Amino acid sequence: MADNCLTTRFGADEPVYFLHSPVSGHFSHLLAALAAAIEAERDIENGLWSDPGFDHWLKAAELGWERATGLCCSVIGAPATRPSDVPLQRFARHLHWTLGSETAAELRTAQQVVAGHLDLFSWKGRDPEALRVAQMLARGRQQFDEVCMLDMLNPADTAASLEDCFDYEPFAA
């Protein structure tokens, strides 16, 4: 025979589990898609176009960004059912705008908005919902910084490094 024994002390709060809203569910998938897109983009940044696997990496990166931008639109378009959905939608809207930036000035502005207005892209509270939303937004900000460092959004740096390559004198064989 087994004895019954409580494993939770008396008076302890039992955890209430976080249930996703439509917005937070899409946002959670967005974080996963964004991580995959960043990884795929890094593969092509560090790969050579002559590498046999480059076409596969390029296709994976294109599909990854397509999926990430599609999920941004899903987050933006989903109905906000609770107050914590608002910063998630705001972040997705800002990320979508950042991914479409075409100049270094637009990218710099996007970075300044996130860095200067953390209150717009964060959530406070002690309940499971608030903790989970805060965690998702913190991970989103980390990934936003990673996206902003990618060569695809920094074409001026890439062009400058290519120009530097042509200044080298050929070496004698």
C-alpha positions, 0 to 999 in steps of 0.5 A: 500500500502507498501512503498519500503525501502532499508535495506542495506545501499548504498555502502555496499558490498553485500555478495557473497556466498561460493560455494563448490568445490568438495574438500571443499564439501567432506571436509565439510562432513568429518568434520561432519563424524569426529564429529560423529565418535569422539562422538561414540568413546567417548561412548565406551571409557566411557562405560562398555563392559557388558552394553547392549548398548555397542555392538550398540555403538561399531558398531556406532564407527566402522561405524563412523571411516569407514565413516571418513576415506572414506571421507578422501580418497574422499577429497584426491582423488577429483580434486583440482579446486582452490588454497584453496583446497590444504590445505584441501587435505593436512589436510585430508591426514595428518588426514588419516595418523594419524588415521592409526598411531600404536605407540605413537611416530607416534602419537606424530610426527603427533601432532608436524607436525600440531602444528609446521606447522600451515601455512600448515593447514590454509588459509588466505584471506578476501573473502567468500571462504577464510573465509569459508576454514579458518573456515573449517581448524580451525574446522578440527584442533580442531577435530584433537586435539580431535582425538589425545586425544582418547584412541584408539590412546593412547594404552600405556596409557590404558595399563598402567591404566590396569596394575595399576588396578591389583596392588590393594589389594582386600578388605575384605568383 
